Structure formats: C-alpha cells, structure tokens
Amino acid sequence: MSEKELKSEQPIVSLKDVHKSFGDLEVLKGISFDVMKGEVICIIGPSGSGKSTLIRCINALNDINSGSIKVHGREVHDPNLDKLELRKKVGMVFQQYNLFPHKTALENVMMAPMLVLKQNKEDVLKMAQELIHKVRLEGKEDSYPGELSGGQQQRVAIARSLAMNPDVMLFDEVTSALDPETVKEVLVTIKELAQEGMTCILVTHEMGFAKELADHIYFTDNGVIVEHGPPSTFFTEASDPRTREFLSQIL
C-alpha cells in the first residue's frame, strides 16, 4: 500500500478516551471514536448528556482534562497548536446564529476571509456571493440579520463558516431554536454539503435526518457512548435499554 493510500485511510478526526469536567461535574467520561474523511456522524442523546461539550472540545472551544483529540493527526489540545489554524480546518455552526447585527448577510460571510485570512476583497466578494447562492439566499445579500427569519440567519451562519474553506464542519443543535417550518430549509443545506463530500459531525435531535444521512450514529448518556452503529441497524436493533427508551420517546 502506498503512503498516499495509507494516509487516506487515517481518520480526519480521532477522539481517544476523552474526559472533561466542569469543577466536580464530570461531563465526558471516556469518549472515543474516529471520523473518516467524507463521513457524516450524528451524535444523539438526552439533554445534559455531554453532546455539546463534546463537539466544542473538538474545536478546542472547551479544553479537556485527559485523553486525546486529533484533527489531521495533530493534537487539538497541544498548547503549541495555533487555535486559529485549527479553526480554519474545523468550521462550527451553533444553535444561536451569532451573526453581526450591523452587517448584511453578504458582509457577515465576507468578514472572516478578509480579516483572518487576509484575502483579496474582490475574490472574497465573489466567493461570498457563491456561498449565498449555495445556501439558497439569493436576493438576501443586502439584508441585515434582523430582517431575516431564523432559518435564513442559520443558513448565513453556515455560509459564513464555509467561507473559511474548512475540512470538517461541526453542527451543534443548529435547528433546535428554529420554528418547525424553517427546520427543513436548514437541513436541506446540510444534506447538500454532506452529499458533496463535506465531513460533518452533528449534534442533533432530528432523527429522520440522522436516519437518512448519517454514516454512523452515536448515542450518548451521562457522559459516555452507550451505543453506536449505522442507521440501518441503530434504529431497529438497539440492544441497550437506555437507547431503546430514548428512541421510544422521540420516534
């Protein structure tokens, strides 16, 4: 096997025995899994099970107490790692949109490539217009966040994250603050990204979406991975009582 082939088989994200506490509260109690390039991973579980903390640790927004998280083979929590360089590779979209209210949709998408990557304004403008088109917001380029629906704001947030040209996208309950009628438009956007080959890790309660799109599903409870598997078996052949109880409440 060539070095190139061997490299292609390495995980793009790898977690090994990750522990995280806030004071005396242990939130993550030994989480391990790998994500290969192009995979879609869905993390599900009850509120307070550590899902959002886990995904924030991947992007070094939370530190960890022990264990290892690697992106492209580099230790995320190495004090010598440039966190800005990490976040160029690992984009993140949050439950709250966090758009700049005094900037238009287009300006929100353009800011990071210009200010962080120091890219040429004309090039960034063209790229941002393409991303606005990609998330189906043509005609909203000059709208301010307050003039957009929640679903539209979340799609601007996705475009803004994509503007950094990441290798991995993290989505933390990105539809949970939306009205039901706007959830679909955001999920369609994520689905298209996944189908184009973007590596995605999602914390979600959207079981239909997970069943359709995920390559692998992890069910977390009380800081541990209780059960995991592909959607084809996860939803119909869950073996752990906690998994079956959770699924019975949401399906």
Backbone bond lengths (Angstrom), bond angles and torsions (degrees), N, CA, C in turn:
res aa  C-N    CA-C-N  psi(-1)  N-CA   C-N-CA  omega(-1)  CA-C   N-CA-C  phi
1 M - - - 1.470 - - 1.525 109.37 -
2 S 1.313 116.54 133.60 1.456 120.47 -178.28 1.515 110.33 -72.79
3 E 1.338 114.98 162.06 1.470 120.09 177.60 1.522 110.41 -61.41
4 K 1.348 116.35 -37.22 1.465 120.02 179.97 1.517 110.84 -64.96
5 E 1.345 117.01 -43.11 1.465 120.48 179.20 1.519 110.53 -65.28
6 L 1.338 116.23 -41.00 1.458 120.13 179.18 1.517 110.52 -62.59
7 K 1.344 115.87 -42.48 1.455 120.25 -179.66 1.520 111.28 -63.31
8 S 1.348 117.02 -36.82 1.449 120.52 -177.78 1.515 112.07 -67.21
9 E 1.349 116.38 -19.27 1.452 119.94 -179.14 1.531 112.39 -92.31
10 Q 1.310 117.43 -0.60 1.447 120.38 178.23 1.535 109.56 -78.78
11 P 1.326 117.91 144.49 1.465 119.59 178.00 1.528 111.32 -62.82
12 I 1.294 116.11 143.38 1.457 119.27 174.48 1.528 109.93 -78.95
13 V 1.350 116.15 -30.29 1.467 122.87 173.63 1.526 107.73 -132.44
14 S 1.309 116.54 134.17 1.462 120.65 -179.05 1.525 110.23 -139.04
15 L 1.338 116.25 124.14 1.463 122.33 176.56 1.520 108.76 -113.90
16 K 1.323 116.23 133.20 1.460 122.15 -179.68 1.529 109.63 -131.02
17 D 1.310 116.89 112.17 1.471 123.49 171.98 1.532 111.99 50.08
18 V 1.329 116.31 51.77 1.463 121.66 -176.35 1.524 110.78 -80.65
19 H 1.321 115.12 126.40 1.470 122.08 175.77 1.526 108.90 -119.95
20 K 1.330 115.08 140.23 1.461 120.63 178.00 1.514 109.34 -146.26
21 S 1.329 115.25 130.36 1.469 121.53 177.26 1.510 110.03 -126.15
22 F 1.315 115.29 148.35 1.459 122.46 167.74 1.521 106.54 -113.29
23 G 1.333 115.76 100.61 1.465 118.80 -173.15 1.514 109.78 64.47
24 D 1.323 116.59 -126.50 1.465 121.20 -179.61 1.522 112.80 -86.20
25 L 1.331 116.79 -5.68 1.464 120.54 -176.96 1.527 109.81 -91.03
26 E 1.326 115.94 112.75 1.464 120.87 177.54 1.524 108.30 -86.41
27 V 1.316 115.96 113.64 1.466 121.48 -173.88 1.519 111.67 -94.28
28 L 1.341 117.03 -39.96 1.460 121.91 176.22 1.521 108.39 -117.21
29 K 1.327 116.79 130.45 1.458 120.94 -169.64 1.523 112.27 -124.08
30 G 1.338 115.04 46.58 1.458 118.41 176.98 1.513 112.91 102.99
31 I 1.326 116.47 62.55 1.462 122.47 -177.54 1.528 109.83 -93.21
32 S 1.325 116.29 131.02 1.464 121.69 177.82 1.519 109.91 -138.91
33 F 1.315 116.68 129.40 1.460 121.87 167.62 1.520 109.44 -169.29
34 D 1.323 115.67 161.43 1.461 122.83 178.79 1.517 109.60 -117.62
35 V 1.321 115.21 149.32 1.457 121.90 176.08 1.522 107.67 -126.32
36 M 1.322 116.20 121.93 1.455 121.08 179.36 1.525 110.15 -88.97
37 K 1.313 115.43 157.40 1.463 121.06 179.78 1.526 110.37 -55.92
38 G 1.338 115.54 130.75 1.457 121.55 177.88 1.513 115.01 85.88
39 E 1.339 117.46 -4.07 1.462 119.52 -179.92 1.527 111.36 -78.85
40 V 1.329 114.33 153.80 1.466 122.24 171.38 1.526 107.17 -114.38
41 I 1.326 115.61 117.01 1.460 122.26 -178.12 1.527 108.31 -112.50
42 C 1.320 117.37 127.48 1.464 121.57 175.54 1.523 109.37 -110.83
43 I 1.334 115.21 130.71 1.462 122.27 177.58 1.525 107.13 -110.30
44 I 1.323 116.54 120.16 1.452 121.14 -177.48 1.525 109.16 -123.92
45 G 1.324 115.39 165.28 1.455 119.39 178.79 1.514 110.69 154.14
46 P 1.332 117.10 168.50 1.459 120.72 -178.94 1.520 111.83 -67.85
47 S 1.322 116.10 162.01 1.460 120.78 175.74 1.526 109.40 -59.01
48 G 1.335 115.52 139.94 1.455 119.91 179.12 1.515 114.46 83.35
49 S 1.331 117.54 9.87 1.466 119.56 -177.92 1.517 113.18 -89.21
50 G 1.340 117.31 -1.29 1.457 120.81 175.51 1.515 114.54 100.74
51 K 1.337 117.75 6.34 1.468 120.83 -174.64 1.528 112.33 -62.24
52 S 1.330 116.75 -50.62 1.465 119.63 -177.27 1.522 111.64 -68.15
53 T 1.328 116.79 -37.53 1.466 119.98 176.00 1.521 110.15 -60.42
54 L 1.319 116.17 -43.18 1.456 121.21 -179.49 1.527 111.26 -58.45
55 I 1.320 116.34 -48.72 1.460 119.43 -175.52 1.532 110.85 -69.89
56 R 1.320 116.88 -31.51 1.465 119.92 177.13 1.534 111.11 -71.05
57 C 1.329 117.12 -29.19 1.461 119.80 176.63 1.524 111.13 -68.13
58 I 1.327 117.76 -32.29 1.463 120.75 179.77 1.522 110.07 -62.80
59 N 1.320 116.76 -33.38 1.461 121.83 -179.00 1.524 112.29 -96.28
60 A 1.339 116.43 8.55 1.469 122.63 179.61 1.520 113.01 61.88
61 L 1.323 117.28 22.64 1.464 120.36 171.78 1.525 110.24 -76.67
62 N 1.322 116.24 -27.89 1.462 122.55 167.13 1.524 107.62 -116.99
63 D 1.321 116.76 140.21 1.457 118.59 173.06 1.525 108.90 -80.60
64 I 1.323 116.96 174.69 1.457 121.13 177.46 1.517 108.62 -122.93
65 N 1.330 115.96 158.09 1.459 120.74 179.30 1.517 112.11 -86.63
66 S 1.330 116.07 -35.39 1.462 120.00 177.53 1.517 108.59 -161.71
67 G 1.336 115.13 167.18 1.448 121.14 -177.08 1.515 111.06 99.96
68 S 1.307 116.08 -165.23 1.453 121.18 -174.76 1.523 110.56 -144.33
69 I 1.335 115.66 136.90 1.466 121.96 169.91 1.522 106.45 -128.96
70 K 1.324 115.62 122.09 1.461 120.53 -179.74 1.520 110.48 -120.72
71 V 1.328 115.49 140.00 1.466 123.01 171.23 1.515 106.78 -121.98
72 H 1.317 116.22 122.45 1.472 120.69 -174.88 1.521 111.12 54.11
73 G 1.327 116.50 35.10 1.455 120.81 176.34 1.512 115.64 81.32
74 R 1.340 117.50 -4.37 1.462 120.85 179.22 1.522 110.50 -97.72
75 E 1.316 116.27 134.80 1.457 121.75 -179.57 1.525 110.02 -69.28
76 V 1.339 116.11 117.87 1.458 122.12 -175.76 1.520 111.55 -61.89
77 H 1.325 116.64 -35.88 1.458 120.32 -174.26 1.534 112.79 -100.08
78 D 1.313 116.43 19.47 1.462 121.47 169.98 1.528 107.61 -68.68
79 P 1.331 118.38 122.60 1.462 120.08 -178.30 1.524 113.27 -60.68
80 N 1.328 116.92 -18.47 1.462 120.36 179.63 1.533 112.77 -88.76
81 L 1.335 116.75 -5.91 1.462 119.68 179.72 1.522 109.82 -79.35
82 D 1.309 116.31 131.14 1.463 122.48 176.62 1.523 108.46 -72.65
83 K 1.338 116.52 111.97 1.470 120.46 -176.94 1.522 111.63 -64.46
84 L 1.310 117.12 -29.29 1.460 119.69 176.64 1.520 110.13 -64.46
85 E 1.330 116.69 -42.03 1.460 120.17 177.96 1.521 110.33 -62.87
86 L 1.331 117.06 -39.69 1.461 121.32 177.23 1.526 110.64 -59.77
87 R 1.326 116.54 -46.15 1.467 119.99 -173.85 1.519 113.07 -77.02
88 K 1.333 116.45 -10.96 1.458 119.03 167.74 1.529 109.85 -70.98
89 K 1.324 116.00 -33.08 1.462 121.33 -177.54 1.522 112.53 -87.12
90 V 1.351 116.16 -27.67 1.458 121.03 -174.35 1.523 108.86 -121.34
91 G 1.324 116.37 100.72 1.456 121.07 177.95 1.515 110.77 -81.87
92 M 1.330 116.36 155.20 1.460 119.88 -179.90 1.518 110.76 -142.89
93 V 1.340 114.61 135.97 1.456 121.69 175.99 1.523 107.02 -120.48
94 F 1.330 115.55 130.26 1.458 121.63 -172.22 1.533 111.37 -101.36
95 Q 1.315 114.69 170.97 1.464 120.86 174.94 1.520 110.57 -61.02
96 Q 1.332 116.28 -43.53 1.457 120.92 174.88 1.523 108.56 -91.84
97 Y 1.307 116.69 142.44 1.460 120.59 -167.96 1.534 112.23 -73.27
98 N 1.338 117.28 -33.48 1.472 121.65 176.89 1.525 112.82 56.74
99 L 1.327 116.96 35.64 1.461 120.32 175.41 1.521 109.74 -79.84
100 F 1.321 116.50 154.88 1.459 120.47 175.03 1.531 108.12 -78.24
101 P 1.331 117.64 115.14 1.470 119.77 -172.11 1.520 114.14 -65.93
102 H 1.351 116.72 -23.43 1.466 120.30 -177.72 1.522 112.18 -92.93
103 K 1.325 116.81 6.29 1.459 122.03 178.30 1.527 109.23 -114.93
104 T 1.337 116.50 144.34 1.459 120.06 177.06 1.528 109.92 -70.11
105 A 1.325 115.52 170.79 1.465 120.07 177.28 1.519 110.77 -56.11
106 L 1.318 116.48 -46.12 1.458 120.85 -179.24 1.523 111.14 -64.49
107 E 1.321 117.15 -42.27 1.465 120.73 -179.97 1.522 111.25 -65.87
108 N 1.331 117.62 -36.62 1.458 120.71 176.49 1.522 111.22 -59.91
109 V 1.330 116.44 -39.98 1.462 120.74 -179.33 1.531 110.96 -71.82
110 M 1.325 116.84 -32.24 1.459 121.18 -175.03 1.520 114.16 -80.66
111 M 1.311 118.24 -20.84 1.465 120.40 -167.41 1.533 113.66 -61.05
112 A 1.332 117.13 -52.03 1.469 119.15 -174.26 1.529 112.56 -64.76
113 P 1.340 119.95 -45.73 1.466 118.02 178.51 1.531 112.90 -59.85
114 M 1.332 117.23 -33.59 1.457 119.78 -179.25 1.521 111.95 -78.80
115 L 1.351 116.66 -45.73 1.457 120.27 -173.46 1.530 112.53 -83.36
116 V 1.331 116.10 -36.05 1.469 120.03 -175.85 1.522 111.25 -94.08
117 L 1.332 116.56 -47.75 1.457 120.30 -177.29 1.526 112.79 -88.50
118 K 1.352 115.85 -9.69 1.473 121.53 178.61 1.532 111.92 57.85
119 Q 1.318 116.29 37.57 1.445 120.34 -179.72 1.531 111.05 -82.57
120 N 1.321 114.95 158.49 1.454 122.78 -179.67 1.519 111.27 -63.34
121 K 1.338 117.24 134.97 1.463 121.79 -175.10 1.515 112.31 -59.03
122 E 1.316 117.93 -43.14 1.460 120.69 -178.53 1.526 110.75 -63.49
123 D 1.330 116.85 -41.22 1.465 120.26 178.60 1.524 110.74 -66.45
124 V 1.325 116.04 -41.40 1.457 120.39 179.91 1.523 110.63 -65.64
125 L 1.309 117.49 -40.13 1.462 121.01 178.84 1.519 110.78 -59.45
126 K 1.318 116.90 -46.46 1.467 120.35 179.33 1.523 110.82 -62.12
127 M 1.333 116.57 -45.18 1.456 121.03 180.00 1.523 111.02 -62.88
128 A 1.346 117.45 -42.78 1.462 121.43 -179.03 1.523 110.90 -64.92
129 Q 1.315 116.82 -39.35 1.465 119.87 177.23 1.523 110.84 -63.37
130 E 1.322 116.69 -38.44 1.467 120.25 177.42 1.524 111.02 -65.83
131 L 1.337 116.67 -38.47 1.464 119.79 179.43 1.524 111.70 -70.04
132 I 1.332 117.12 -38.03 1.469 120.06 175.55 1.531 109.63 -60.32
133 H 1.332 115.64 -40.26 1.470 120.02 176.25 1.530 110.25 -65.11
134 K 1.323 116.34 -40.91 1.466 121.89 -177.55 1.529 111.41 -59.77
135 V 1.337 116.81 -38.16 1.469 120.21 -179.51 1.535 111.54 -93.87
136 R 1.339 115.22 14.53 1.474 123.11 172.70 1.529 112.18 59.71
137 L 1.322 115.24 51.33 1.469 120.25 176.78 1.531 111.16 -123.86
138 E 1.329 116.33 29.77 1.459 119.59 177.27 1.530 109.39 -56.21
139 G 1.317 115.42 136.59 1.455 120.51 -178.67 1.524 113.46 91.72
140 K 1.341 116.87 -9.00 1.459 121.25 -179.48 1.533 111.71 -107.23
141 E 1.317 116.79 9.40 1.463 120.45 -175.52 1.526 112.31 -56.39
142 D 1.332 117.11 -38.61 1.462 121.57 -174.87 1.526 112.94 -97.19
143 S 1.336 116.67 8.10 1.465 120.50 178.71 1.524 110.24 -83.39
144 Y 1.316 115.53 143.57 1.458 121.19 175.45 1.530 109.08 -87.64
145 P 1.335 117.77 156.81 1.464 119.99 -177.93 1.531 113.70 -51.63
146 G 1.328 116.70 -38.77 1.462 119.33 -179.86 1.515 114.05 -65.39
147 E 1.322 116.51 -14.26 1.460 121.66 178.69 1.531 112.29 -96.39
148 L 1.315 116.49 0.03 1.462 121.46 -176.95 1.523 111.01 -110.03
149 S 1.322 116.11 152.01 1.461 120.60 173.42 1.526 109.60 -70.69
150 G 1.331 115.90 168.49 1.463 119.57 178.10 1.516 112.07 -59.62
151 G 1.327 116.48 -42.47 1.453 120.23 179.51 1.517 112.17 -64.72
152 Q 1.335 116.35 -38.02 1.460 119.87 177.79 1.528 110.75 -67.80
153 Q 1.332 116.46 -41.34 1.467 119.24 177.73 1.532 110.93 -62.35
154 Q 1.321 116.60 -39.13 1.458 119.06 -179.19 1.528 110.52 -67.45
155 R 1.325 117.54 -33.67 1.458 120.06 177.47 1.532 111.05 -71.24
156 V 1.320 117.24 -33.35 1.467 119.49 172.02 1.526 109.58 -62.91
157 A 1.333 116.65 -41.32 1.463 120.64 179.11 1.531 111.19 -62.21
158 I 1.335 116.40 -37.98 1.468 119.84 176.61 1.524 110.38 -65.56
159 A 1.340 116.09 -45.23 1.471 120.01 178.55 1.521 110.60 -60.72
160 R 1.330 116.39 -40.11 1.469 120.65 179.58 1.525 110.87 -61.57
161 S 1.318 116.86 -41.30 1.458 120.07 178.76 1.529 110.94 -68.62
162 L 1.320 117.08 -39.05 1.463 120.97 179.30 1.521 111.88 -66.47
163 A 1.325 116.92 -23.96 1.464 120.76 -178.40 1.528 112.19 -62.65
164 M 1.319 117.07 -20.17 1.464 120.80 177.24 1.528 112.07 -85.96
165 N 1.341 116.02 0.21 1.467 122.33 178.61 1.532 111.77 55.04
166 P 1.328 117.14 55.82 1.471 120.17 -176.69 1.526 112.10 -74.80
167 D 1.327 115.32 162.11 1.463 121.91 173.88 1.519 111.71 -90.27
168 V 1.339 116.34 -24.78 1.463 122.83 -178.10 1.517 108.03 -135.24
169 M 1.328 116.23 140.56 1.461 120.77 174.47 1.530 109.61 -117.07
170 L 1.330 115.64 130.31 1.458 123.02 175.71 1.522 108.34 -106.15
171 F 1.321 116.39 132.94 1.459 121.66 179.31 1.528 108.27 -125.21
172 D 1.338 115.61 118.10 1.472 120.48 -176.12 1.526 109.92 -108.22
173 E 1.339 116.00 93.76 1.473 121.52 177.03 1.527 110.86 50.48
174 V 1.325 116.64 50.06 1.459 119.88 -170.23 1.530 113.10 -71.97
175 T 1.336 117.69 -12.77 1.467 119.32 179.42 1.526 113.41 -106.72
176 S 1.332 117.66 -2.74 1.467 119.13 -170.75 1.526 113.44 -70.60
177 A 1.344 117.91 -21.26 1.464 120.36 179.49 1.526 112.41 -96.49
178 L 1.337 116.83 5.61 1.458 120.79 -173.68 1.521 112.13 -97.76
179 D 1.318 115.07 153.46 1.453 120.35 170.25 1.525 108.77 -66.92
180 P 1.333 116.93 148.56 1.473 119.16 -176.63 1.526 114.00 -53.54
181 E 1.333 117.40 -36.16 1.463 118.74 -176.31 1.522 113.10 -72.49
182 T 1.338 117.42 -16.24 1.467 119.81 -179.87 1.524 112.45 -101.17
183 V 1.329 116.93 -5.63 1.462 119.87 -179.96 1.529 110.41 -64.06
184 K 1.322 116.46 -43.60 1.463 120.49 -173.66 1.518 112.19 -59.72
185 E 1.347 116.75 -40.63 1.464 118.94 -176.34 1.524 111.59 -65.06
186 V 1.328 116.66 -33.26 1.462 120.04 177.18 1.525 110.53 -73.29
187 L 1.330 116.93 -42.40 1.455 120.31 179.52 1.527 111.51 -64.00
188 V 1.321 116.94 -36.50 1.466 120.30 177.15 1.529 109.99 -61.74
189 T 1.336 116.48 -41.63 1.461 120.61 178.67 1.527 111.12 -60.96
190 I 1.329 116.56 -45.87 1.470 120.43 179.63 1.532 110.20 -65.47
191 K 1.318 116.15 -40.05 1.466 120.74 179.28 1.525 110.62 -59.35
192 E 1.315 116.76 -42.87 1.461 120.39 -179.93 1.523 110.87 -64.83
193 L 1.335 116.71 -40.04 1.468 119.81 176.98 1.529 110.71 -60.34
194 A 1.325 115.69 -45.83 1.460 120.42 -178.92 1.521 110.98 -63.24
195 Q 1.321 116.67 -41.07 1.458 120.12 -179.15 1.523 111.83 -68.08
196 E 1.333 116.54 -23.23 1.465 121.12 176.25 1.530 112.15 -82.36
197 G 1.345 116.88 -4.45 1.458 120.37 175.60 1.511 115.92 104.58
198 M 1.342 117.99 5.42 1.459 119.83 177.60 1.529 110.25 -67.83
199 T 1.314 116.48 132.20 1.454 121.32 173.94 1.524 108.23 -72.77
200 C 1.335 117.19 124.00 1.464 121.39 -174.05 1.523 110.42 -129.41
201 I 1.330 115.65 136.00 1.463 122.54 171.49 1.515 106.52 -122.61
202 L 1.330 116.40 118.89 1.453 121.01 -174.16 1.516 111.31 -121.38
203 V 1.315 116.40 130.60 1.461 122.16 162.19 1.515 105.84 -91.71
204 T 1.320 117.87 121.13 1.454 119.38 -172.22 1.520 112.13 -152.24
205 H 1.339 114.54 155.30 1.465 122.05 169.48 1.521 110.76 -107.75
206 E 1.329 116.66 3.21 1.464 120.65 -177.08 1.531 108.91 -84.60
207 M 1.331 116.17 89.42 1.453 120.30 -173.44 1.530 112.53 -68.85
208 G 1.328 116.93 -35.92 1.456 119.09 178.17 1.514 111.14 -62.58
209 F 1.318 115.69 -40.17 1.463 121.92 177.89 1.527 109.68 -64.79
210 A 1.328 116.73 -45.82 1.466 120.56 -180.00 1.525 110.97 -61.98
211 K 1.313 115.99 -41.52 1.464 120.58 -178.80 1.529 110.95 -64.10
212 E 1.317 116.60 -37.72 1.458 121.14 -176.91 1.515 112.97 -77.70
213 L 1.322 117.70 -38.32 1.459 120.44 -164.65 1.525 115.17 -112.88
214 A 1.322 118.06 -27.83 1.466 119.78 -172.41 1.528 111.67 -69.00
215 D 1.316 115.76 143.48 1.455 121.22 168.40 1.531 109.90 -83.24
216 H 1.339 115.25 -31.17 1.462 119.80 -177.81 1.525 108.64 -152.04
217 I 1.315 116.37 143.19 1.461 122.43 -179.45 1.523 109.31 -121.52
218 Y 1.328 115.47 133.77 1.461 121.99 176.11 1.520 108.77 -115.56
219 F 1.330 115.74 126.18 1.459 121.19 175.49 1.527 108.86 -101.82
220 T 1.339 115.79 118.93 1.464 120.59 -179.67 1.525 110.33 -109.23
221 D 1.308 115.22 145.39 1.463 121.13 174.94 1.522 107.89 -153.73
222 N 1.319 115.71 131.90 1.457 121.25 177.68 1.524 112.06 55.02
223 G 1.350 115.81 38.28 1.449 120.16 171.78 1.507 117.11 82.85
224 V 1.332 117.48 6.60 1.463 120.35 178.64 1.529 109.35 -130.19
225 I 1.339 115.50 158.60 1.462 120.18 171.44 1.523 107.17 -83.03
226 V 1.327 115.07 113.30 1.463 120.37 -177.16 1.519 110.60 -80.62
227 E 1.321 115.29 -40.88 1.463 119.93 -175.48 1.524 108.62 -159.32
228 H 1.322 115.61 151.22 1.459 118.78 176.92 1.508 109.52 -152.71
229 G 1.323 115.12 160.34 1.456 119.94 178.96 1.512 110.66 169.30
230 P 1.333 117.18 174.24 1.461 120.79 175.40 1.525 109.83 -71.55
231 P 1.320 117.75 154.08 1.469 120.42 -178.51 1.530 113.17 -55.96
232 S 1.328 116.60 -31.85 1.463 120.27 -176.41 1.517 112.69 -59.69
233 T 1.331 117.07 -28.09 1.468 120.19 178.77 1.528 112.74 -115.05
234 F 1.335 116.99 -26.71 1.460 119.73 -173.97 1.527 111.82 -58.72
235 F 1.309 117.26 -44.64 1.463 120.60 -173.65 1.529 112.98 -80.92
236 T 1.312 117.55 -16.19 1.466 119.33 -175.65 1.527 113.33 -115.24
237 E 1.328 117.25 -17.72 1.465 119.76 -174.17 1.523 112.39 -129.50
238 A 1.342 117.30 26.87 1.472 120.27 179.01 1.522 109.65 -58.25
239 S 1.331 116.37 134.15 1.467 120.69 -174.73 1.521 112.99 -102.38
240 D 1.341 117.52 -27.91 1.462 119.39 -176.62 1.530 110.50 -82.39
241 P 1.315 118.40 135.46 1.471 120.72 -179.24 1.527 113.54 -57.78
242 R 1.353 117.03 -34.91 1.461 119.24 179.77 1.521 110.80 -66.05
243 T 1.327 115.74 -39.25 1.465 119.45 178.43 1.518 110.02 -64.22
244 R 1.319 116.39 -47.14 1.466 120.11 -177.77 1.524 110.80 -62.58
245 E 1.333 116.97 -38.88 1.464 119.93 179.31 1.516 110.57 -65.92
246 F 1.328 117.17 -43.85 1.460 121.13 179.25 1.517 110.60 -61.00
247 L 1.319 116.81 -47.48 1.458 120.27 -178.54 1.532 111.60 -64.52
248 S 1.309 116.37 -35.03 1.472 119.28 -179.30 1.514 111.58 -66.61
249 Q 1.325 116.99 -24.79 1.456 121.29 -178.59 1.519 112.90 -84.86
250 I 1.341 117.57 -21.70 1.465 118.74 -173.20 1.526 113.66 -116.47
251 L 1.340 117.36 -12.37 1.468 119.28 -179.75 1.528 110.02 -98.11
